[in-house]
């Protein structure tokens, strides 16, 4: 994302700190946050919840944050969620220089339908949802799109196979598997007789009847 395309949000400095005041801010529709880095002291702020969530949902990594009328380039370094895992309750922002390199987790999007999935028992295994990359702060991709249409059962796709934009390098280990096709093995269940059950003897009943 270019700096000129970075979303902008205005925040307010938090005068009162502590969990009680943070909880009160959340009830008012605000999200507590902290801005730190670049040899400046940390600043505790609050942002409009709907506006901030809207920016985060667009996978925006570089954000212009306006504090007391001054704009600062920041990246999202951490987000805290509530105990249900569906509501953001705190965000950490780090100040950045647009020309410096930063390491970020970027979403991975798989596209395409491999023909190999039509085989009996075949399924797609994709353990990674994000890739850690390093690049200039003004060149962080919103997401990495990977075409898996040619994926076969014989060869998995690893980080080394992922094509990244110019100036972007992967920090995740090159041998890490991104996607592969596996075949589910059928589980063989052996039939067993109940313990202690007497095996049936053919002709036994007939002999007993004749003996009576």
N, C-alpha and C positions, 0 to 999 in steps of 0.2 A: 504494500500500500504506500503510495506517495504521500509525502507530508501534506500536500495541498488537499488530498482527499481524506485526511484523518478527521474523524468526527470531533466535535468540540462540545465540552460540557462545563458549565459553571458550577462551582461548589462553594460551600461556606465553611469557614474555619469553625471547628468545635471549641466553644469556650469552656465547656464543662466535660471532663473526661470520666471514665468509669462505666462499668457494665449497666448500672441503673440508668444513666443518661443515654447510653447507646440503645437500650431497650425502648426508652421513651421516644427516641428519634425514629426507630423502626415503626412504632405505632403511628407515627405521623407521616409514614410513607417515605422516609428517608433511609439511605444506606450509609452507615459509617465507613470511613476509609482512612488510609494513611498514605502520605506522599513522602518519599525519602530518596536519598542518593545524591550523587554529584557534589559531595562535600558540603551539603546543606543539611540542616537539621530536619528531623521528621516533622510533618505538619498533619495534625488530625483534622479531618474535614467530614462533611456530610454532603451527599449528592441526592438529587431527586431520584427515587427508586425506579419509577417507570422509565425515565429518560436513560438512566444508566443501564438498566437491564436491556432496553432496546438496542443500545450500542453494543453491549456484550453479545447479544444474540446474533448480531451480524458478523461475528468472528473478528471484530476490530481489535487489533493488537496495539497499534499506535493511536494514542488519544491525546488531544490537546485539552489540558485541564486549566481552567481559568480560576485563579485564586486571588481575591482582592484586586481584580482588574488586570492581573498579569497572567499571561498564558505560558504554560510549561508543557514540553513534549514528554509524555510518559508512556510506559508500557505496563500492562497488567502482569504482575508477578505472582499473585496468589489470590484465591477467592475462598472464603469460608462459607459453609452452608449450614442450614439448621439441621436438627437431628433426623429429619425426614429426608434430607438430601435434595429438596426441591426448591428451596428459597435461599438466595444469597443474603448473608447477614453482615459481611465485611469484605472489603477489597483492599489489597495492597498495590499501590502504584509506585513504580520506580522512574525517577527522572532520567532522561537519556539525551545524548547529543546525537543529532540525526546522522552524523558521519561515523559514529562509533559502531562496532559490531556488538550484537547482543545475541544471547541464546534464548530461544523460545520454543514452546510446544505448539505445533501447528496441526490442525485437524487433517485427517486423511480421508479422502472420499474415493470409494471404489466405484467404477462405472464399467458397463459391459457385462455380457452374459456368456461365460465360457461354455463351449459346446460339450466339454467333458462332463458338465453337470448333468447331462442327459443319461449318463450311465447309471445302471442300477446301484443304489446305495451311495451314490456320490453326493458329497456336500462340501460347501466352501468353509474353510477355516481361516479366519482373519483376526489374529490376536491383537493387532495394533489398531487403536483408534486415532492416535496422534504420533507425530514424528518430531523429535527435537532437532531443530535446525539452528544454524548460526549465519547471520547476515547483518547488513547495515540496518539501523533502526528504521530508516525510511524505505526499506525494501522488504519488509516482512510480508510473506504471502498470506492471504487470508486462509487458504487451504491448499493442500496438495492433492491433485486429481490423478488417480492411477487407473489406467485402462487394463482390465483383466480379461478381455474377450478372448485372448489367445492363450490363456492359462491352461496348462495340461496337468494330468496327474503325475507325469514324469518329473516335472521341475517346479519347485516353489519359487515365488518371487521374494527376493530379499531387499533390504535397504539399498544394497549396491545396485540393484536393477531399477530403482526409482529415479526418474528424470526430474531434476530440480531446476528451478529458474536460474538464470545467470546471476552469479554473485551469492547464491545460497548453497551452503554445504550442510550435510547431515552430521549431527552429533551422535545420533543413535548408532550402535554398532552395525557395521556393514553387513554382517552375516545374520542379523536378526530377520526372522521370517515375517513378511508382511501379509502374504496370502498364499494358500495352497489348497489343492483339492485332495480330499481324503475319501476313502471308500469304507462305509460302515460294514463291519464284519457281523455276519449273522451268528447269534449265540445259539449253540446247540444245547438243548435241554434233554437230558437222559430221563427216560421213564423209569420209575422205581416202584416196586411193590411195597405195600405196607409191611413194616417190620413185624415178624411173627406170624404172617399170614400163611396158612397151610396150602401148599401147591395142590392144584386139582389133579386127581388121578383119573385118567380116562377109563371108563368101564367099571369103576368102583361101585357106583350106585346099582348098576345092573347085577353085579355079582352078589351084593348084599340082599337084593330083592329075591334072587333065585334061592338064596340060602334060607330064606324065611319059610 
